[in-house]
Amino acid sequence: MVFIITTWYVRHEVQTRLAAFYVVSIFTGGFSPIFAYIVSLLGGRHGIPGWAWIFIIEGAITVAFGIIAWFYISEFPDQNTFLDDEQTKLVLDRVERDRGDSIPDEMTQRKLFEHLSDWKLWVYSLMYMCATMPAYAIGFFVTIILRGMGWSVTDSLLLSAPPFVFGTVSILFFAWISDKLRLRALFLAIQTIMTLVGLVLTGFSTSPAWRYVGIFLSNAGSAGSIPGILAYSSNNVVSHTKRAVSSAMIISFGGIGGIFATTVFRQADSPRYLPGIYATIACQVLLLLLLALMSLYFWKHNKRVFEESASAEVGQPEFLYTL
């Protein structure tokens, strides 16, 4: 879906659309512990334990939405069936003027290896891994972390939802302002710093209230960085084949971030989970360093293009990176 969304819109409309797609999972995910607890109360019905009911009901819902999505997910703009020819041409012309890749190019083995050899795609992927690690950690362990702060099971389940509601608002706000001002790196940096501040509060504050505030900040910052990095990378990639390779790499590294999160937040480190906090803080520092590296590279490239286009008598200016 990330790949398809980025082919339909010009560069400075993408993050809002990606965020709208992503916040559905964030918002519903915030209430999943409560829903799972309610479903588990069915334990013993028809001889089925509570944990099995969770798999059955949530699995059935997932399959149902998968079937519905099959009929409604659109094709690429040039292959769509729900717009007429004039509307399709309008979409394609907008994308062509913006970045010149409205029509898909054919994937070949040579192109695949060329794209894989582009160091920038690996940097985007590492950045995404760094952003997903705290997001996965909070999604997986927020109830356990709250229990470690001294809350009861019921209170922990109820208190797990508000950080995701706040995160939903924060994600949409930063996506909107990033598209409006046509800036990516600045707002990615702000959200990464939010994550760092939240991690420090959760990991090192002695007050349960401030540790809870830390979950709000770290969840909102890391979750907001996810569509931000997806938009940042898609804005700075040209051609459908390179966009396909980039999307596959980035999403795959996001899975690695999830694996990393499950290995560093261990039950043995309860209730403060300091090894996991240290590892996650290190990932956020790495993300900031990689973001600074990319921003400097893009700025130098754009500066050279402006200087060359100012001195050239004719010709189309080169592609400009989104900072």
RODO-2510 file (C-alpha; in nm, 4 decimals, decimal comma):
residues 323
     n   res          X          Y          Z
     1     m     0,0000     0,0000     0,0000
     2     v     0,2861     0,2398     0,0755
     3     f     0,4184     0,1929    -0,2781
     4     i     0,0768     0,2445    -0,4383
     5     i    -0,0029     0,5556    -0,2329
     6     t     0,3242     0,7238    -0,3317
     7     t     0,2516     0,6753    -0,7037
     8     w    -0,0805     0,8624    -0,6911
     9     y     0,0230     1,1930    -0,5354
    10     v     0,2809     1,4653    -0,5883
    11     r     0,5646     1,4732    -0,3397
    12     h     0,4214     1,7288    -0,0988
    13     e     0,0878     1,5524    -0,0649
    14     v     0,2302     1,2128     0,0258
    15     q     0,2949     1,2300     0,3998
    16     t    -0,0601     1,3334     0,4889
    17     r    -0,1945     1,0359     0,2920
    18     l     0,0557     0,7931     0,4395
    19     a    -0,0202     0,9229     0,7885
    20     a    -0,3956     0,8835     0,7374
    21     f    -0,3361     0,5231     0,6307
    22     y    -0,1002     0,4550     0,9222
    23     v    -0,3008     0,6141     1,2049
    24     v    -0,5802     0,3613     1,1564
    25     s    -0,3467     0,0915     1,2882
    26     i    -0,2106     0,3217     1,5596
    27     f    -0,5537     0,4216     1,6890
    28     t    -0,6996     0,0711     1,6845
    29     g    -0,3738    -0,0707     1,8207
    30     g    -0,4083     0,1489     2,1261
    31     f    -0,7298    -0,0277     2,2178
    32     s    -0,6131    -0,3782     2,1250
    33     p    -0,5014    -0,4703     2,4814
    34     i    -0,8466    -0,3769     2,6119
    35     f    -1,0167    -0,5683     2,3292
    36     a    -0,7918    -0,8713     2,3860
    37     y    -0,8732    -0,8669     2,7577
    38     i    -1,2471    -0,8592     2,6847
    39     v    -1,2173    -1,1431     2,4327
    40     s    -1,0116    -1,3493     2,6784
    41     l    -1,3122    -1,3492     2,9126
    42     l    -1,4666    -1,5960     2,6677
    43     g    -1,2170    -1,8531     2,7985
    44     g    -1,3841    -2,1865     2,8600
    45     r    -1,6677    -2,1331     2,6111
    46     h    -1,7002    -2,4414     2,3904
    47     g    -1,3897    -2,5785     2,5620
    48     i    -1,1669    -2,3139     2,4024
    49     p    -0,9161    -2,1258     2,6242
    50     g    -0,9140    -1,7459     2,6346
    51     w    -0,5888    -1,7010     2,4429
    52     a    -0,7266    -1,9146     2,1588
    53     w    -1,0407    -1,6993     2,1384
    54     i    -0,8154    -1,3966     2,0835
    55     f    -0,6489    -1,5673     1,7861
    56     i    -0,9813    -1,6873     1,6428
    57     i    -1,1710    -1,3568     1,6664
    58     e    -0,8879    -1,1199     1,5739
    59     g    -0,7775    -1,3569     1,2961
    60     a    -1,1311    -1,3702     1,1551
    61     i    -1,1529    -0,9897     1,1566
    62     t    -0,8187    -0,9675     0,9733
    63     v    -0,9283    -1,2193     0,7083
    64     a    -1,2606    -1,0372     0,6612
    65     f    -1,0929    -0,7011     0,6027
    66     g    -0,8399    -0,8671     0,3709
    67     i    -1,1229    -0,9960     0,1528
    68     i    -1,2927    -0,6550     0,1495
    69     a    -0,9635    -0,4835     0,0615
    70     w    -0,9212    -0,7115    -0,2407
    71     f    -1,2199    -0,5408    -0,4043
    72     y    -1,1340    -0,1825    -0,3106
    73     i    -0,7534    -0,1356    -0,3287
    74     s    -0,6815     0,0567    -0,6467
    75     e    -0,4277    -0,0172    -0,9164
    76     f    -0,1511     0,2240    -1,0189
    77     p    -0,2787     0,5519    -1,1692
    78     d    -0,2230     0,4466    -1,5324
    79     q    -0,4088     0,1180    -1,4727
    80     n    -0,6993     0,2369    -1,2575
    81     t    -1,0585     0,1491    -1,3439
    82     f    -1,2559     0,4009    -1,1356
    83     l    -1,1507     0,7277    -1,3073
    84     d    -1,2364     0,8304    -1,6604
    85     d    -0,9684     0,9117    -1,9170
    86     e    -0,9677     1,2847    -1,8463
    87     q    -0,9344     1,2354    -1,4696
    88     t    -0,6596     0,9765    -1,5166
    89     k    -0,4694     1,2166    -1,7425
    90     l    -0,4968     1,4877    -1,4769
    91     v    -0,3449     1,2571    -1,2130
    92     l    -0,0646     1,1423    -1,4442
    93     d     0,0163     1,4980    -1,5609
    94     r     0,0464     1,6208    -1,2013
    95     v     0,2886     1,3412    -1,1104
    96     e     0,4858     1,3897    -1,4327
    97     r     0,5325     1,7610    -1,3688
    98     d     0,6350     1,6918    -1,0094
    99     r     0,8943     1,4189    -1,0547
   100     g     0,8737     1,2759    -1,4085
   101     d     0,7825     0,9137    -1,3313
   102     s     0,4071     0,8899    -1,3870
   103     i     0,4394     0,5858    -1,6169
   104     p     0,5888     0,2661    -1,4667
   105     d     0,9213     0,1484    -1,6049
   106     e     0,9992    -0,2204    -1,6475
   107     m     1,2027    -0,3967    -1,3799
   108     t     1,5134    -0,5727    -1,5075
   109     q     1,7929    -0,7539    -1,3278
   110     r     2,0336    -0,4716    -1,4120
   111     k     1,7971    -0,2103    -1,2679
   112     l     1,7435    -0,4191    -0,9558
   113     f     2,1161    -0,4340    -0,8802
   114     e     2,1580    -0,0658    -0,9662
   115     h     1,8889     0,0273    -0,7154
   116     l     2,0322    -0,2034    -0,4499
   117     s     2,3729    -0,0417    -0,4953
   118     d     2,2365     0,3052    -0,4129
   119     w     2,3652     0,3787    -0,0620
   120     k     2,0783     0,6196     0,0046
   121     l     1,8232     0,3364     0,0039
   122     w     2,0200     0,1594     0,2781
   123     v     2,0289     0,4788     0,4836
   124     y     1,6510     0,5212     0,4508
   125     s     1,6101     0,1599     0,5613
   126     l     1,8320     0,2043     0,8678
   127     m     1,6442     0,5208     0,9608
   128     y     1,3155     0,3326     0,9358
   129     m     1,4482     0,0495     1,1524
   130     c     1,5499     0,3037     1,4177
   131     a     1,2022     0,4600     1,4117
   132     t     1,0102     0,1335     1,4248
   133     m     1,2038    -0,0093     1,7181
   134     p     1,0475     0,2139     1,9893
   135     a     0,7108     0,2007     1,8117
   136     y     0,7119    -0,1796     1,8249
   137     a     0,8439    -0,1823     2,1810
   138     i     0,5620     0,0400     2,3041
   139     g     0,3032    -0,1482     2,1002
   140     f     0,4180    -0,4845     2,2364
   141     f     0,5033    -0,3955     2,5936
   142     v     0,3119    -0,0820     2,6979
   143     t     0,0797    -0,2781     2,9294
   144     i     0,3738    -0,4634     3,0871
   145     i     0,5680    -0,1386     3,1302
   146     l     0,2670     0,0210     3,2982
   147     r     0,2371    -0,2803     3,5286
   148     g     0,6011    -0,2237     3,6221
   149     m     0,5120     0,1297     3,7286
   150     g     0,2798    -0,0126     3,9928
   151     w    -0,0572     0,0059     3,8174
   152     s    -0,3060    -0,2804     3,8483
   153     v    -0,3859    -0,5037     3,5486
   154     t    -0,7139    -0,3229     3,4836
   155     d    -0,5562     0,0231     3,5165
   156     s    -0,2660    -0,0793     3,2927
   157     l    -0,5061    -0,1897     3,0201
   158     l    -0,7078     0,1319     3,0435
   159     l    -0,3993     0,3554     3,0593
   160     s    -0,2482     0,1907     2,7502
   161     a    -0,5009     0,3590     2,5159
   162     p    -0,4498     0,7384     2,5768
   163     p    -0,0877     0,7475     2,4461
   164     f    -0,2098     0,6056     2,1144
   165     v    -0,4914     0,8602     2,0914
   166     f    -0,2372     1,1388     2,1500
   167     g    -0,0060     0,9724     1,8980
   168     t    -0,2813     0,9767     1,6347
   169     v    -0,3275     1,3528     1,6720
   170     s     0,0493     1,4153     1,6708
   171     i     0,1076     1,2028     1,3595
   172     l    -0,1613     1,3848     1,1622
   173     f    -0,0407     1,7280     1,2763
   174     f     0,3229     1,6688     1,1799
   175     a     0,2207     1,5123     0,8483
   176     w     0,0016     1,8128     0,7667
   177     i     0,2614     2,0749     0,8573
   178     s     0,5392     1,8802     0,6822
   179     d     0,3398     1,8732     0,3581
   180     k     0,2274     2,2339     0,3962
   181     l     0,5803     2,3704     0,4514
   182     r     0,7400     2,1127     0,2179
   183     l     0,9940     2,0148     0,4812
   184     r     1,0727     1,6614     0,5918
   185     a     1,4014     1,6505     0,7839
   186     l     1,3158     1,9284     1,0312
   187     f     0,9961     1,7628     1,1518
   188     l     1,1564     1,4198     1,1526
   189     a     1,4255     1,5604     1,3814
   190     i     1,1651     1,7178     1,6130
   191     q     0,9749     1,3906     1,6432
   192     t     1,2942     1,1931     1,7039
   193     i     1,3872     1,4343     1,9842
   194     m     1,0362     1,3865     2,1255
   195     t     1,1057     1,0129     2,1287
   196     l     1,4383     1,0653     2,3058
   197     v     1,2850     1,2872     2,5735
   198     g     1,0063     1,0361     2,6270
   199     l     1,2499     0,7462     2,6602
   200     v     1,4580     0,9360     2,9158
   201     l     1,1474     1,0162     3,1216
   202     t     1,0163     0,6593     3,1076
   203     g     1,3534     0,5028     3,1781
   204     f     1,4981     0,7295     3,4438
   205     s     1,2219     0,9294     3,6164
   206     t     1,1223     0,8103     3,9629
   207     s     0,7680     0,9462     3,9289
   208     p     0,5102     0,7099     3,7710
   209     a     0,3241     1,0135     3,6345
   210     w     0,6314     1,1450     3,4499
   211     r     0,7184     0,7960     3,3265
   212     y     0,3663     0,7789     3,1846
   213     v     0,4170     1,1186     3,0151
   214     g     0,7315     0,9692     2,8642
   215     i     0,5242     0,6948     2,6989
   216     f     0,3051     0,9641     2,5405
   217     l     0,6076     1,1449     2,3949
   218     s     0,8051     0,8402     2,2822
   219     n     0,4993     0,6791     2,1246
   220     a     0,3941     0,9945     1,9383
   221     g     0,7478     1,0740     1,8239
   222     s     0,8388     0,7261     1,6996
   223     a     0,4997     0,6592     1,5397
   224     g     0,5083     0,9973     1,3649
   225     s     0,8565     0,9301     1,2304
   226     i     0,7329     0,6209     1,0468
   227     p     0,5166     0,7969     0,7821
   228     g     0,7705     1,0811     0,7912
   229     i     1,0560     0,8544     0,6806
   230     l     0,8336     0,6845     0,4222
   231     a     0,7487     1,0260     0,2763
   232     y     1,1106     1,1447     0,2999
   233     s     1,2352     0,8429     0,1064
   234     s     0,9569     0,8393    -0,1545
   235     n     1,0043     1,2129    -0,2192
   236     n     1,3674     1,1533    -0,3057
   237     v     1,3317     0,8495    -0,5323
   238     v     1,2475     0,8617    -0,9033
   239     s     1,1059     0,5735    -1,1153
   240     h     0,8564     0,3049    -1,0230
   241     t     1,1168     0,0287    -1,0117
   242     k     1,3387     0,2181    -0,7696
   243     r     1,0345     0,3114    -0,5618
   244     a     0,9367    -0,0569    -0,5486
   245     v     1,2841    -0,1652    -0,4347
   246     s     1,3041     0,1200    -0,1842
   247     s     0,9617     0,0391    -0,0361
   248     a     1,0477    -0,3304    -0,0035
   249     m     1,3805    -0,2582     0,1662
   250     i     1,2423     0,0001     0,4060
   251     i     0,9438    -0,2077     0,5165
   252     s     1,1713    -0,5124     0,5609
   253     f     1,4048    -0,3158     0,7873
   254     g     1,0977    -0,2097     0,9846
   255     g     1,0430    -0,5787     1,0609
   256     i     1,4025    -0,6000     1,1816
   257     g     1,3255    -0,3107     1,4163
   258     g     1,0385    -0,5161     1,5576
   259     i     1,2647    -0,8166     1,6124
   260     f     1,5224    -0,5922     1,7788
   261     a     1,2560    -0,4522     2,0125
   262     t     1,1463    -0,7980     2,1285
   263     t     1,5039    -0,9008     2,2107
   264     v     1,6122    -0,5956     2,4125
   265     f     1,2982    -0,5492     2,6226
   266     r     1,3246    -0,8589     2,8393
   267     q     1,1104    -0,9675     3,1304
   268     a     1,4287    -1,0187     3,3329
   269     d     1,4884    -0,6406     3,3202
   270     s     1,1483    -0,5549     3,4721
   271     p     1,0331    -0,3101     3,5979
   272     r     1,2581    -0,0427     3,4397
   273     y     1,3786    -0,2285     3,1267
   274     l     1,6970    -0,0220     3,1163
   275     p     1,8842    -0,2318     2,8531
   276     g     1,5894    -0,1818     2,6170
   277     i     1,5780     0,1901     2,6982
   278     y     1,9532     0,2272     2,6301
   279     a     1,9283     0,0389     2,3001
   280     t     1,6302     0,2439     2,1872
   281     i     1,8001     0,5723     2,2796
   282     a     2,1055     0,4639     2,0774
   283     c     1,8803     0,3972     1,7774
   284     q     1,7295     0,7460     1,8006
   285     v     2,0760     0,9044     1,8132
   286     l     2,1733     0,7007     1,5055
   287     l     1,8557     0,8150     1,3295
   288     l     1,9447     1,1801     1,3947
   289     l     2,2987     1,1275     1,2626
   290     l     2,1735     0,9567     0,9457
   291     l     1,9149     1,2304     0,8955
   292     a     2,1865     1,4956     0,9260
   293     l     2,4035     1,3057     0,6745
   294     m     2,1210     1,2834     0,4207
   295     s     2,0173     1,6455     0,4684
   296     l     2,3724     1,7672     0,4108
   297     y     2,4067     1,5531     0,0980
   298     f     2,0707     1,6728    -0,0413
   299     w     2,1487     2,0361     0,0396
   300     k     2,4821     2,0212    -0,1427
   301     h     2,3202     1,8529    -0,4448
   302     n     2,0395     2,1114    -0,4630
   303     k     2,2884     2,3975    -0,4255
   304     r     2,4931     2,2640    -0,7191
   305     v     2,1806     2,2253    -0,9336
   306     f     2,0717     2,5838    -0,8622
   307     e     2,4177     2,7163    -0,9466
   308     e     2,4362     2,5189    -1,2707
   309     s     2,0823     2,6080    -1,3791
   310     a     2,1494     2,9775    -1,3118
   311     s     2,4533     2,9728    -1,5435
   312     a     2,2979     2,7514    -1,8125
   313     e     2,1256     2,9185    -2,1084
   314     v     1,8906     2,6303    -2,1878
   315     g     1,7980     2,2966    -2,0441
   316     q     1,5775     2,1381    -1,7803
   317     p     1,7062     2,1599    -1,4215
   318     e     1,8013     1,8348    -1,2521
   319     f     1,5854     1,6627    -0,9936
   320     l     1,5824     1,8509    -0,6637
   321     y     1,5763     1,6559    -0,3400
   322     t     1,3210     1,7318    -0,0705
   323     l     1,4970     1,8423     0,2479
***
